[in-house]
Amino acid sequence: MKSAVETLNPTRVRLSIEVPFEELKDSLDAAYKKINQQVTVKGFRKGKIPARVIDQRFGRGAVLEEAVNDALPKFYTEAVNEAEIDVLGQPEVDITELKDGETLNFTAEVDVRPAIEIPDYSGIEVEVDAVEVSDEDVDKAVTELRERFASTSPVERAAEDGDVITIDLEAKVEGEVLEDGVASGVSYTIGSGELLDGIDDAVKGLEAGGEATFTSELKGGSAAGKEAEVTVKVTQVAARELPELDDEFAQLASEFDTLDELRADSRKRLENMKQYDQATQAQERVLEKLLELVEVPVPEKLLEDEINTRKHNLEHHQLGQMGLDLEKYLEIQGKSAEEFDTETKDAAVKGIKTQFVLDELVKREKLNVNQEELTEHLMRRAASSGMSPDQFAQAVVEGGQVPLLVGEVARGKALAVVVEAATVKDTNGEVVDLDDDEDETAAAPAEDASAASEDTPAEAEEKTEG
């Protein structure tokens, strides 16, 4: 076999491959064997039909076609390995010449990972939010905890903001009661915004036994997105009573003996959260600066596939679970279809460029992933997917997606190298030390990056999660 590589552009090549006919012998033998098992000829036992009879009865062309289909992937792979090119996706193959007994010539056009030069990134500087926790932040956290321990007791008065009411609901669309539009004994806190738009105004002022009718757009169910006439009947009004803010509450709601200790712990937790957010923000901004420094050509086919995959996952997974279609989603977001397309393309381009650049850094810095790092990453991914670690690990292995996770960890480590070399200051002008936070956040931006591989990242992630 002989092969040659022609560079069509920085992200696409054409392989021209010549195969002497004698190298097709194994594929020809396999073709005759396969056809032997599929056909019957009077006078011959199944599987024992001579090649010359198959040629006469079914045509030499059928045998050649079967043999070529069997041989092409093998010779294509050999040519790719010989040329040492990093291909992306499937090739477009064209058989240019097939002479029985003489030669097989074909071309294969395929996208390739572009060559990338990583410049000096040590001069990158970014600014992030300062870690500041105010007394008001602590008050809010303690108040939220206090509300979790609130008790309720029925009252004989009109419903007010903050009351917990028990209600029956009936929704009609175009005068017809929906099959899934009736509910009884629903508990609802007035002002929480957890049910239908307009329900708060409808129920406020009602006592137990009172009812009201209002119009609202349904958020889910069989008539999601449609205007409905909703009748709500209040069956009980209960007032929420918050516990006193004292040491007794601290002992009830936490492991601490005093309210001061509880507040101090709340402050520490808020600081940790803000430090995590700060580290993530630093990584995102350093990554943006890094991408600005590097020229990264994007393969058109890979970009097209990635855009289509992102749209598919949004429409058929995320929006489908919410009972929305794309048109309704865009209306809620206040975006036009053109704006959505532009944003999706920009996100896909950024994702692909991110992976290309970080993968190049992984090679340049000779970064490896050990079992402990992979396990920790798997645990984080499992938690974010809503699956148990065992379930997620099984799905990853069965889907052949272990290399995907290894790549995510490696890219996270590559980004951490760049962040460590960068200068990060907060809005107060203070240099930020991210060493304590890097282990927890290193993979975050890299996980969101598009995977420029035979499976696009969204496809690979869908396999992993599904």
C-alpha positions as CSV (number, residue, x, y, z in Angstrom):
1,M,0.0,0.0,0.0
2,K,1.2,3.5,-0.8
3,S,-0.3,6.7,0.5
4,A,0.2,10.5,0.3
5,V,-1.3,13.4,2.3
6,E,-2.5,16.7,0.8
7,T,-3.3,19.5,3.2
8,L,-6.5,21.2,2.1
9,N,-6.5,23.8,4.9
10,P,-5.3,23.9,8.5
11,T,-8.0,21.5,9.7
12,R,-8.6,19.2,6.7
13,V,-6.5,16.8,4.6
14,R,-6.9,14.5,1.7
15,L,-5.3,11.0,1.8
16,S,-4.6,9.4,-1.5
17,I,-4.2,5.6,-1.1
18,E,-3.1,3.0,-3.6
19,V,-3.6,-0.7,-2.8
20,P,-2.1,-3.5,-4.9
21,F,-4.7,-6.1,-5.7
22,E,-2.8,-8.9,-3.9
23,E,-3.3,-7.0,-0.6
24,L,-7.1,-7.5,-1.0
25,K,-6.7,-11.3,-0.8
26,D,-7.9,-11.6,2.8
27,S,-10.9,-9.3,2.1
28,L,-11.8,-11.2,-1.1
29,D,-11.7,-14.5,0.8
30,A,-13.9,-13.0,3.5
31,A,-16.3,-11.7,0.9
32,Y,-16.7,-15.2,-0.7
33,K,-17.2,-16.7,2.7
34,K,-19.8,-14.2,3.7
35,I,-21.7,-14.6,0.4
36,N,-21.5,-18.4,0.7
37,Q,-23.4,-18.2,4.0
38,Q,-26.1,-16.0,2.6
39,V,-27.0,-17.7,-0.7
40,T,-28.0,-21.2,-1.9
41,V,-27.2,-22.8,-5.2
42,K,-28.7,-26.1,-6.3
43,G,-26.2,-28.9,-6.3
44,F,-23.9,-27.4,-3.7
45,R,-24.0,-27.6,0.1
46,K,-24.5,-24.2,1.9
47,G,-21.1,-22.7,2.5
48,K,-19.4,-24.9,-0.1
49,I,-20.1,-23.0,-3.3
50,P,-16.9,-22.5,-5.4
51,A,-15.8,-18.9,-6.0
52,R,-16.2,-19.3,-9.8
53,V,-19.9,-20.3,-9.3
54,I,-20.5,-17.3,-7.1
55,D,-18.9,-15.1,-9.8
56,Q,-21.1,-16.7,-12.5
57,R,-24.4,-16.6,-10.5
58,F,-24.1,-13.3,-8.6
59,G,-21.4,-11.4,-10.5
60,R,-17.8,-10.6,-9.6
61,G,-18.9,-7.1,-9.0
62,A,-20.9,-8.1,-5.9
63,V,-17.8,-9.9,-4.5
64,L,-15.5,-6.9,-5.2
65,E,-18.0,-4.5,-3.5
66,E,-18.1,-6.7,-0.4
67,A,-14.3,-7.0,-0.3
68,V,-13.7,-3.3,-0.8
69,N,-16.1,-2.4,2.0
70,D,-14.3,-4.7,4.3
71,A,-10.8,-3.5,3.3
72,L,-11.3,0.3,3.2
73,P,-11.3,0.9,7.0
74,K,-8.1,-1.2,7.5
75,F,-6.2,0.6,4.7
76,Y,-7.5,4.0,5.8
77,T,-6.3,3.4,9.4
78,E,-2.9,2.3,8.1
79,A,-2.6,5.4,6.1
80,V,-3.6,7.6,9.0
81,N,-1.0,5.9,11.3
82,E,1.7,6.1,8.7
83,A,1.1,9.8,8.2
84,E,0.9,10.4,12.0
85,I,-2.1,12.7,11.6
86,D,-4.7,13.3,14.4
87,V,-8.0,12.8,12.7
88,L,-11.4,14.1,13.9
89,G,-14.6,12.4,13.0
90,Q,-15.4,10.1,10.0
91,P,-13.7,10.5,6.6
92,E,-15.4,11.2,3.2
93,V,-14.2,8.3,1.0
94,D,-14.2,8.3,-2.8
95,I,-13.0,5.2,-4.8
96,T,-11.2,6.7,-7.7
97,E,-10.1,3.5,-9.4
98,L,-10.9,-0.2,-9.0
99,K,-9.3,-2.6,-11.6
100,D,-10.0,-6.3,-10.9
101,G,-6.7,-8.1,-10.5
102,E,-4.7,-4.9,-10.6
103,T,-5.3,-2.1,-8.1
104,L,-7.6,-0.2,-5.8
105,N,-7.2,3.5,-5.5
106,F,-9.2,5.7,-3.2
107,T,-9.1,9.1,-1.5
108,A,-10.3,10.0,2.0
109,E,-10.9,13.6,3.1
110,V,-11.1,14.1,6.9
111,D,-10.9,16.8,9.5
112,V,-7.7,16.9,11.5
113,R,-6.7,18.5,14.8
114,P,-4.9,21.8,13.8
115,A,-1.3,22.5,14.8
116,I,-1.3,25.0,17.7
117,E,1.4,27.2,19.0
118,I,1.1,28.1,22.6
119,P,2.7,31.5,23.3
120,D,4.1,32.6,26.7
121,Y,1.1,33.0,29.0
122,S,3.0,34.0,32.1
123,G,2.0,37.6,31.6
124,I,-1.8,37.0,31.9
125,E,-3.4,39.2,34.5
126,V,-7.1,39.0,35.6
127,E,-9.3,40.7,38.2
128,V,-11.8,38.7,40.3
129,D,-14.4,39.6,42.9
130,A,-13.0,40.1,46.4
131,V,-14.0,37.7,49.2
132,E,-16.1,39.8,51.5
133,V,-18.8,38.6,53.8
134,S,-20.9,41.3,55.4
135,D,-23.0,41.2,58.6
136,E,-26.1,41.4,56.3
137,D,-24.9,38.3,54.4
138,V,-24.6,36.4,57.7
139,D,-28.1,37.7,58.9
140,K,-29.6,36.4,55.6
141,A,-28.0,33.0,56.0
142,V,-29.2,32.7,59.6
143,T,-32.7,33.9,58.6
144,E,-32.9,31.2,55.9
145,L,-31.9,28.6,58.4
146,R,-34.5,30.0,60.9
147,E,-37.2,29.7,58.3
148,R,-36.4,26.0,57.7
149,F,-37.3,25.5,61.4
150,A,-40.5,27.5,61.2
151,S,-43.7,25.8,62.5
152,T,-47.2,26.4,61.3
153,S,-50.6,26.5,63.1
154,P,-54.1,26.9,61.6
155,V,-55.7,30.3,62.0
156,E,-59.2,31.5,61.5
157,R,-58.6,34.7,59.4
158,A,-57.9,35.8,55.9
159,A,-54.7,34.6,54.2
160,E,-51.7,36.9,54.2
161,D,-48.2,37.0,52.7
162,G,-46.1,34.3,54.3
163,D,-49.0,32.1,55.3
164,V,-49.1,28.4,54.4
165,I,-52.4,27.5,52.8
166,T,-53.9,24.2,51.7
167,I,-55.7,24.6,48.4
168,D,-57.6,22.6,45.7
169,L,-57.0,23.6,42.1
170,E,-58.9,23.1,38.8
171,A,-57.6,24.4,35.5
172,K,-59.7,24.8,32.3
173,V,-58.5,25.5,28.8
174,E,-61.1,26.8,26.4
175,G,-63.8,25.8,28.9
176,E,-62.7,22.2,29.2
177,V,-61.2,20.8,32.5
178,L,-57.8,19.3,31.8
179,E,-57.3,15.7,32.8
180,D,-54.1,16.7,34.6
181,G,-55.5,20.0,35.7
182,V,-57.1,19.0,39.0
183,A,-55.2,18.8,42.3
184,S,-56.4,18.6,45.9
185,G,-54.7,19.2,49.2
186,V,-51.8,21.3,47.7
187,S,-49.7,23.1,50.3
188,Y,-48.5,26.5,49.2
189,T,-46.7,29.4,50.9
190,I,-48.0,32.7,49.7
191,G,-45.4,34.8,48.1
192,S,-43.0,31.9,47.4
193,G,-43.6,32.1,43.6
194,E,-43.6,28.3,43.4
195,L,-46.9,27.8,41.7
196,L,-48.8,29.7,39.0
197,D,-48.5,33.4,38.2
198,G,-51.4,35.3,39.7
199,I,-52.2,32.8,42.5
200,D,-50.9,35.1,45.2
201,D,-53.2,37.9,44.4
202,A,-56.1,35.4,44.0
203,V,-55.7,33.8,47.5
204,K,-54.7,36.7,49.6
205,G,-57.7,37.9,51.6
206,L,-59.5,34.5,51.4
207,E,-60.4,32.5,54.5
208,A,-60.8,28.7,54.7
209,G,-63.7,27.8,52.4
210,G,-63.2,30.8,50.1
211,E,-62.4,30.4,46.4
212,A,-61.3,32.6,43.5
213,T,-60.8,32.3,39.7
214,F,-57.8,33.8,37.8
215,T,-56.1,33.4,34.5
216,S,-52.6,32.1,34.2
217,E,-50.2,30.5,31.7
218,L,-49.6,26.9,32.6
219,K,-45.9,26.0,33.2
220,G,-46.1,22.3,32.7
221,G,-48.4,19.4,31.9
222,S,-50.4,18.6,28.8
223,A,-51.3,22.2,28.1
224,A,-48.0,23.8,29.0
225,G,-47.7,27.3,27.6
226,K,-51.4,27.8,27.2
227,E,-53.6,30.3,29.0
228,A,-55.9,28.6,31.5
229,E,-58.8,29.6,33.8
230,V,-57.8,28.4,37.2
231,T,-60.2,28.0,40.1
232,V,-58.5,27.9,43.5
233,K,-60.3,26.9,46.8
234,V,-58.6,27.5,50.1
235,T,-59.3,24.7,52.6
236,Q,-57.0,25.9,55.4
237,V,-54.9,28.9,56.4
238,A,-51.9,28.4,58.6
239,A,-49.6,31.0,60.0
240,R,-45.8,30.4,60.1
241,E,-44.1,31.0,63.4
242,L,-40.3,31.4,63.4
243,P,-38.3,30.3,66.4
244,E,-36.6,32.9,68.6
245,L,-33.1,33.8,67.5
246,D,-31.3,32.6,70.7
247,D,-28.9,30.0,72.0
248,E,-31.8,27.5,72.1
249,F,-32.3,27.9,68.4
250,A,-28.6,27.4,67.7
251,Q,-28.7,24.1,69.6
252,L,-31.9,23.1,67.7
253,A,-30.6,23.9,64.2
254,S,-26.9,23.1,64.5
255,E,-24.1,21.4,66.5
256,F,-23.3,24.7,68.3
257,D,-24.3,25.7,71.8
258,T,-24.6,29.5,71.2
259,L,-26.0,31.8,68.6
260,D,-22.6,33.5,68.3
261,E,-21.0,30.2,67.4
262,L,-23.7,29.5,64.8
263,R,-23.2,33.0,63.2
264,A,-19.4,32.5,63.2
265,D,-19.9,29.2,61.4
266,S,-22.3,30.8,58.9
267,R,-19.7,33.5,58.1
268,K,-17.0,30.8,57.6
269,R,-19.2,28.8,55.2
270,L,-20.1,32.0,53.2
271,E,-16.4,32.8,53.0
272,N,-15.6,29.3,51.7
273,M,-18.4,29.6,49.1
274,K,-17.1,33.0,47.9
275,Q,-13.5,31.6,47.7
276,Y,-14.8,28.8,45.5
277,D,-16.6,31.2,43.3
278,Q,-13.5,33.4,43.2
279,A,-11.3,30.5,42.1
280,T,-13.8,29.5,39.4
281,Q,-14.1,33.1,38.2
282,A,-10.3,33.3,38.0
283,Q,-10.1,30.1,35.9
284,E,-12.8,31.3,33.5
285,R,-11.1,34.7,33.1
286,V,-7.6,33.3,32.7
287,L,-9.0,30.8,30.1
288,E,-10.6,33.7,28.2
289,K,-7.2,35.6,28.2
290,L,-5.4,32.4,27.0
291,L,-7.8,31.9,24.1
292,E,-7.2,35.5,23.0
293,L,-3.5,34.7,22.8
294,V,-3.8,31.6,20.6
295,E,-4.8,31.4,16.9
296,V,-7.1,28.3,16.7
297,P,-8.7,27.2,13.4
298,V,-11.9,25.3,13.9
299,P,-12.9,22.5,11.6
300,E,-16.2,23.3,9.9
301,K,-17.7,19.8,10.1
302,L,-16.8,19.5,13.8
303,L,-18.4,22.9,14.5
304,E,-21.5,22.0,12.6
305,D,-21.9,18.7,14.5
306,E,-21.3,20.5,17.8
307,I,-23.9,23.2,17.2
308,N,-26.4,20.5,16.1
309,T,-25.7,18.5,19.2
310,R,-26.0,21.4,21.6
311,K,-29.4,22.3,20.0
312,H,-30.6,18.7,20.1
313,N,-29.7,18.4,23.8
314,L,-31.4,21.7,24.7
315,E,-34.6,20.9,22.8
316,H,-35.0,17.2,23.5
317,H,-33.6,17.0,27.0
318,Q,-33.5,20.2,29.0
319,L,-36.6,21.9,27.5
320,G,-38.5,18.6,27.1
321,Q,-38.2,18.0,30.8
322,M,-39.6,21.5,31.4
323,G,-42.5,21.0,29.0
324,L,-41.2,23.8,26.7
325,D,-40.3,24.0,23.0
326,L,-37.6,26.1,21.6
327,E,-40.0,28.8,20.4
328,K,-41.5,29.2,23.9
329,Y,-38.0,29.1,25.5
330,L,-36.8,32.0,23.3
331,E,-39.9,34.0,24.1
332,I,-39.2,33.6,27.8
333,Q,-35.5,34.5,27.3
334,G,-36.5,37.5,25.2
335,K,-34.2,36.3,22.3
336,S,-34.7,36.0,18.6
337,A,-33.9,32.8,16.7
338,E,-30.9,34.6,15.1
339,E,-29.6,35.7,18.5
340,F,-29.9,32.1,19.8
341,D,-28.1,30.7,16.8
342,T,-25.3,33.2,17.2
343,E,-24.9,32.4,20.9
344,T,-24.9,28.7,20.3
345,K,-22.3,29.0,17.6
346,D,-20.1,31.3,19.8
347,A,-20.3,28.8,22.7
348,A,-19.5,25.9,20.4
349,V,-16.5,27.7,18.9
350,K,-15.2,28.6,22.3
351,G,-15.7,25.0,23.6
352,I,-13.8,23.5,20.7
353,K,-11.0,26.0,20.9
354,T,-10.7,25.4,24.7
355,Q,-10.2,21.7,24.2
356,F,-7.7,22.1,21.4
357,V,-5.6,24.6,23.5
358,L,-5.8,22.7,26.7
359,D,-5.0,19.4,25.0
360,E,-1.9,21.0,23.5
361,L,-0.9,22.1,26.9
362,V,-1.4,18.6,28.3
363,K,1.1,17.3,25.7
364,R,3.5,20.2,26.1
365,E,3.6,19.9,29.9
366,K,3.5,16.1,29.8
367,L,0.6,16.0,32.3
368,N,-0.7,12.6,33.4
369,V,-3.9,11.6,35.3
370,N,-3.6,9.1,38.2
371,Q,-6.3,6.8,39.5
372,E,-7.0,9.0,42.6
373,E,-7.6,12.1,40.4
374,L,-9.9,10.2,38.1
375,T,-11.9,8.8,40.9
376,E,-12.3,12.2,42.6
377,H,-13.4,13.6,39.2
378,L,-15.9,10.8,38.7
379,M,-17.4,11.4,42.1
380,R,-17.9,15.1,41.2
381,R,-19.5,14.3,37.8
382,A,-21.7,11.7,39.4
383,A,-23.0,14.2,42.0
384,S,-23.7,16.8,39.2
385,S,-25.5,14.2,37.1
386,G,-27.8,13.1,39.9
387,M,-26.5,9.5,39.7
388,S,-24.7,7.5,42.4
389,P,-21.0,7.1,41.9
390,D,-21.5,3.4,41.1
391,Q,-24.2,4.1,38.6
392,F,-22.2,6.8,36.9
393,A,-19.0,4.7,36.8
394,Q,-21.0,1.8,35.2
395,A,-22.5,4.1,32.6
396,V,-19.1,5.6,31.8
397,V,-17.5,2.1,31.4
398,E,-20.4,0.7,29.3
399,G,-20.4,3.8,27.1
400,G,-16.7,3.6,26.5
401,Q,-16.3,7.1,28.0
402,V,-13.4,6.6,30.4
403,P,-11.0,8.4,28.0
404,L,-13.5,11.4,28.0
405,L,-13.2,11.7,31.8
406,V,-9.4,11.3,31.7
407,G,-9.3,14.1,29.1
408,E,-11.4,16.3,31.3
409,V,-9.1,15.8,34.3
410,A,-6.0,16.4,32.2
411,R,-7.4,19.6,30.7
412,G,-8.3,20.8,34.2
413,K,-4.7,20.2,35.3
414,A,-3.5,22.1,32.2
415,L,-5.7,25.1,33.0
416,A,-4.4,25.0,36.6
417,V,-0.9,25.3,35.2
418,V,-1.8,28.5,33.4
419,V,-3.7,29.9,36.3
420,E,-0.7,29.3,38.5
421,A,1.5,31.3,36.1
422,A,-1.0,34.2,35.8
423,T,-1.4,37.2,38.1
424,V,-4.8,37.2,39.8
425,K,-5.9,40.2,41.8
426,D,-9.2,41.0,43.5
427,T,-11.2,44.2,43.1
428,N,-9.4,45.6,46.1
429,G,-6.1,45.2,44.3
430,E,-4.9,42.3,46.5
431,V,-3.1,39.4,44.9
432,V,-5.2,36.3,45.3
433,D,-3.6,32.9,46.3
434,L,-5.7,30.2,44.7
435,D,-3.6,27.2,45.9
436,D,-6.2,26.1,48.5
437,D,-9.0,26.2,45.9
438,E,-7.4,24.7,42.8
439,D,-8.0,21.1,43.6
440,E,-11.7,21.7,43.9
441,T,-12.2,23.8,40.8
442,A,-9.4,22.7,38.4
443,A,-11.7,20.7,36.1
444,A,-14.7,23.0,36.1
445,P,-14.1,25.1,33.0
446,A,-12.5,22.2,31.1
447,E,-15.6,20.0,31.8
448,D,-17.7,22.6,29.9
449,A,-15.3,22.6,26.9
450,S,-16.3,20.9,23.7
451,A,-14.5,17.7,22.9
452,A,-12.9,17.7,19.5
453,S,-12.9,14.0,19.0
454,E,-14.8,11.4,17.0
455,D,-17.7,12.0,19.4
456,T,-18.6,15.6,20.1
457,P,-18.6,16.4,23.8
458,A,-22.3,16.7,24.0
459,E,-22.8,13.3,22.4
460,A,-20.2,11.8,24.6
461,E,-21.7,13.3,27.7
462,E,-25.2,12.2,26.6
463,K,-23.9,8.6,26.3
464,T,-22.2,8.9,29.7
465,E,-25.4,10.2,31.4
466,G,-27.8,8.0,29.6
